Amino acid sequence: MRTIRSRTAAAAVAVVLAGLSLTACDGDAEAVSGAPSAAGSGAGASGGTGGEAGTSGKGERSGGGEATSGGKNGATGKTGGSGKTGGSGTDSGAANGSSDACTGASIKAVVTKVRRPVNHLLLKITNTGSRACNAYSAPLLGFDDDQSVTRIMEDSKPQAVVSVAPGSSAYASILLSSADGEGSHGRPARNLSVHFAPRNGSGSEGAPAKLTLPAGTHKDDNAAVTYWQTSASDALTY
């Protein structure tokens, strides 16, 4: 009788232990299956300060960046991993205020005759755009049907590139001929093409400006132009 009771008790204990083992396995399985959902939502909701910006879909700013990904990337977790919404932002050009080369499409150009120095013209460009542009190097000038650009006065090179804010101007002076009259191939000039140098200094950038020269303009082989300057007085010192 005692042996039968012992066997019965042992069987009952085995059943209880088996039940506990099944319960633990179910709990572990539930925890494992829940892990990807938690990681996905966490990655989508992160991004700097931004849990809510990753899921709201409103494109609000989060931290210092641009929260353009909103609801679009919240499910995939792109905002959390790349840091595009939380930190640096995606439009680096607008963020750091970088500017493009000035071209004929963004400026108004005017050329005038000056009394002093003699045989000089003053070229002025005014930024008519909504953002700053850079007047790189010197204007690349072509008189009438010239096949090559006008010589640049290297001693007029400024210490820094001239940045032209909206509504502001840059200047260059144009030497038409030497005062002693030693230049050759003198001739009247009627039209002027102004091309703009790019950042890398090779070729030209964008559309040129087309100008009609003041009446009575003459030039010879000594013609030259200065680098862009920040003021008319600086340009006319050469």
Secondary structure as a PSIPRED ss2 file (coil, helix, strand):
# PSIPRED VFORMAT (PSIPRED V4.0)

   1 M C   1.000  0.000  0.000
   2 R H   0.000  1.000  0.000
   3 T H   0.000  1.000  0.000
   4 I H   0.000  1.000  0.000
   5 R H   0.000  1.000  0.000
   6 S H   0.000  1.000  0.000
   7 R H   0.000  1.000  0.000
   8 T H   0.000  1.000  0.000
   9 A H   0.000  1.000  0.000
  10 A H   0.000  1.000  0.000
  11 A H   0.000  1.000  0.000
  12 A H   0.000  1.000  0.000
  13 V H   0.000  1.000  0.000
  14 A H   0.000  1.000  0.000
  15 V H   0.000  1.000  0.000
  16 V H   0.000  1.000  0.000
  17 L H   0.000  1.000  0.000
  18 A H   0.000  1.000  0.000
  19 G H   0.000  1.000  0.000
  20 L H   0.000  1.000  0.000
  21 S H   0.000  1.000  0.000
  22 L H   0.000  1.000  0.000
  23 T H   0.000  1.000  0.000
  24 A H   0.000  1.000  0.000
  25 C H   0.000  1.000  0.000
  26 D H   0.000  1.000  0.000
  27 G H   0.000  1.000  0.000
  28 D H   0.000  1.000  0.000
  29 A H   0.000  1.000  0.000
  30 E H   0.000  1.000  0.000
  31 A H   0.000  1.000  0.000
  32 V H   0.000  1.000  0.000
  33 S H   0.000  1.000  0.000
  34 G H   0.000  1.000  0.000
  35 A H   0.000  1.000  0.000
  36 P H   0.000  1.000  0.000
  37 S H   0.000  1.000  0.000
  38 A H   0.000  1.000  0.000
  39 A H   0.000  1.000  0.000
  40 G H   0.000  1.000  0.000
  41 S H   0.000  1.000  0.000
  42 G H   0.000  1.000  0.000
  43 A H   0.000  1.000  0.000
  44 G H   0.000  1.000  0.000
  45 A H   0.000  1.000  0.000
  46 S C   1.000  0.000  0.000
  47 G C   1.000  0.000  0.000
  48 G C   1.000  0.000  0.000
  49 T C   1.000  0.000  0.000
  50 G C   1.000  0.000  0.000
  51 G C   1.000  0.000  0.000
  52 E C   1.000  0.000  0.000
  53 A H   0.000  1.000  0.000
  54 G H   0.000  1.000  0.000
  55 T H   0.000  1.000  0.000
  56 S H   0.000  1.000  0.000
  57 G C   1.000  0.000  0.000
  58 K C   1.000  0.000  0.000
  59 G C   1.000  0.000  0.000
  60 E C   1.000  0.000  0.000
  61 R C   1.000  0.000  0.000
  62 S C   1.000  0.000  0.000
  63 G C   1.000  0.000  0.000
  64 G C   1.000  0.000  0.000
  65 G C   1.000  0.000  0.000
  66 E C   1.000  0.000  0.000
  67 A C   1.000  0.000  0.000
  68 T C   1.000  0.000  0.000
  69 S C   1.000  0.000  0.000
  70 G H   0.000  1.000  0.000
  71 G H   0.000  1.000  0.000
  72 K H   0.000  1.000  0.000
  73 N H   0.000  1.000  0.000
  74 G H   0.000  1.000  0.000
  75 A C   1.000  0.000  0.000
  76 T C   1.000  0.000  0.000
  77 G C   1.000  0.000  0.000
  78 K H   0.000  1.000  0.000
  79 T H   0.000  1.000  0.000
  80 G H   0.000  1.000  0.000
  81 G H   0.000  1.000  0.000
  82 S H   0.000  1.000  0.000
  83 G C   1.000  0.000  0.000
  84 K C   1.000  0.000  0.000
  85 T C   1.000  0.000  0.000
  86 G C   1.000  0.000  0.000
  87 G C   1.000  0.000  0.000
  88 S C   1.000  0.000  0.000
  89 G C   1.000  0.000  0.000
  90 T C   1.000  0.000  0.000
  91 D C   1.000  0.000  0.000
  92 S H   0.000  1.000  0.000
  93 G H   0.000  1.000  0.000
  94 A H   0.000  1.000  0.000
  95 A H   0.000  1.000  0.000
  96 N H   0.000  1.000  0.000
  97 G C   1.000  0.000  0.000
  98 S C   1.000  0.000  0.000
  99 S C   1.000  0.000  0.000
 100 D E   0.000  0.000  1.000
 101 A E   0.000  0.000  1.000
 102 C C   1.000  0.000  0.000
 103 T C   1.000  0.000  0.000
 104 G C   1.000  0.000  0.000
 105 A C   1.000  0.000  0.000
 106 S C   1.000  0.000  0.000
 107 I E   0.000  0.000  1.000
 108 K E   0.000  0.000  1.000
 109 A E   0.000  0.000  1.000
 110 V E   0.000  0.000  1.000
 111 V E   0.000  0.000  1.000
 112 T E   0.000  0.000  1.000
 113 K E   0.000  0.000  1.000
 114 V C   1.000  0.000  0.000
 115 R C   1.000  0.000  0.000
 116 R C   1.000  0.000  0.000
 117 P C   1.000  0.000  0.000
 118 V C   1.000  0.000  0.000
 119 N C   1.000  0.000  0.000
 120 H E   0.000  0.000  1.000
 121 L E   0.000  0.000  1.000
 122 L E   0.000  0.000  1.000
 123 L E   0.000  0.000  1.000
 124 K E   0.000  0.000  1.000
 125 I E   0.000  0.000  1.000
 126 T E   0.000  0.000  1.000
 127 N E   0.000  0.000  1.000
 128 T C   1.000  0.000  0.000
 129 G C   1.000  0.000  0.000
 130 S C   1.000  0.000  0.000
 131 R C   1.000  0.000  0.000
 132 A C   1.000  0.000  0.000
 133 C E   0.000  0.000  1.000
 134 N E   0.000  0.000  1.000
 135 A E   0.000  0.000  1.000
 136 Y E   0.000  0.000  1.000
 137 S E   0.000  0.000  1.000
 138 A E   0.000  0.000  1.000
 139 P E   0.000  0.000  1.000
 140 L E   0.000  0.000  1.000
 141 L E   0.000  0.000  1.000
 142 G E   0.000  0.000  1.000
 143 F E   0.000  0.000  1.000
 144 D C   1.000  0.000  0.000
 145 D C   1.000  0.000  0.000
 146 D C   1.000  0.000  0.000
 147 Q C   1.000  0.000  0.000
 148 S C   1.000  0.000  0.000
 149 V C   1.000  0.000  0.000
 150 T C   1.000  0.000  0.000
 151 R E   0.000  0.000  1.000
 152 I E   0.000  0.000  1.000
 153 M C   1.000  0.000  0.000
 154 E H   0.000  1.000  0.000
 155 D H   0.000  1.000  0.000
 156 S H   0.000  1.000  0.000
 157 K C   1.000  0.000  0.000
 158 P C   1.000  0.000  0.000
 159 Q C   1.000  0.000  0.000
 160 A C   1.000  0.000  0.000
 161 V C   1.000  0.000  0.000
 162 V E   0.000  0.000  1.000
 163 S E   0.000  0.000  1.000
 164 V E   0.000  0.000  1.000
 165 A C   1.000  0.000  0.000
 166 P C   1.000  0.000  0.000
 167 G C   1.000  0.000  0.000
 168 S C   1.000  0.000  0.000
 169 S E   0.000  0.000  1.000
 170 A E   0.000  0.000  1.000
 171 Y E   0.000  0.000  1.000
 172 A E   0.000  0.000  1.000
 173 S E   0.000  0.000  1.000
 174 I E   0.000  0.000  1.000
 175 L E   0.000  0.000  1.000
 176 L C   1.000  0.000  0.000
 177 S C   1.000  0.000  0.000
 178 S C   1.000  0.000  0.000
 179 A C   1.000  0.000  0.000
 180 D C   1.000  0.000  0.000
 181 G C   1.000  0.000  0.000
 182 E C   1.000  0.000  0.000
 183 G C   1.000  0.000  0.000
 184 S C   1.000  0.000  0.000
 185 H C   1.000  0.000  0.000
 186 G C   1.000  0.000  0.000
 187 R E   0.000  0.000  1.000
 188 P E   0.000  0.000  1.000
 189 A C   1.000  0.000  0.000
 190 R C   1.000  0.000  0.000
 191 N E   0.000  0.000  1.000
 192 L E   0.000  0.000  1.000
 193 S E   0.000  0.000  1.000
 194 V E   0.000  0.000  1.000
 195 H E   0.000  0.000  1.000
 196 F E   0.000  0.000  1.000
 197 A E   0.000  0.000  1.000
 198 P C   1.000  0.000  0.000
 199 R C   1.000  0.000  0.000
 200 N C   1.000  0.000  0.000
 201 G C   1.000  0.000  0.000
 202 S C   1.000  0.000  0.000
 203 G C   1.000  0.000  0.000
 204 S C   1.000  0.000  0.000
 205 E E   0.000  0.000  1.000
 206 G E   0.000  0.000  1.000
 207 A E   0.000  0.000  1.000
 208 P E   0.000  0.000  1.000
 209 A E   0.000  0.000  1.000
 210 K E   0.000  0.000  1.000
 211 L E   0.000  0.000  1.000
 212 T E   0.000  0.000  1.000
 213 L C   1.000  0.000  0.000
 214 P C   1.000  0.000  0.000
 215 A C   1.000  0.000  0.000
 216 G C   1.000  0.000  0.000
 217 T C   1.000  0.000  0.000
 218 H E   0.000  0.000  1.000
 219 K E   0.000  0.000  1.000
 220 D C   1.000  0.000  0.000
 221 D C   1.000  0.000  0.000
 222 N C   1.000  0.000  0.000
 223 A C   1.000  0.000  0.000
 224 A E   0.000  0.000  1.000
 225 V E   0.000  0.000  1.000
 226 T C   1.000  0.000  0.000
 227 Y C   1.000  0.000  0.000
 228 W C   1.000  0.000  0.000
 229 Q E   0.000  0.000  1.000
 230 T C   1.000  0.000  0.000
 231 S C   1.000  0.000  0.000
 232 A H   0.000  1.000  0.000
 233 S H   0.000  1.000  0.000
 234 D H   0.000  1.000  0.000
 235 A H   0.000  1.000  0.000
 236 L C   1.000  0.000  0.000
 237 T C   1.000  0.000  0.000
 238 Y C   1.000  0.000  0.000
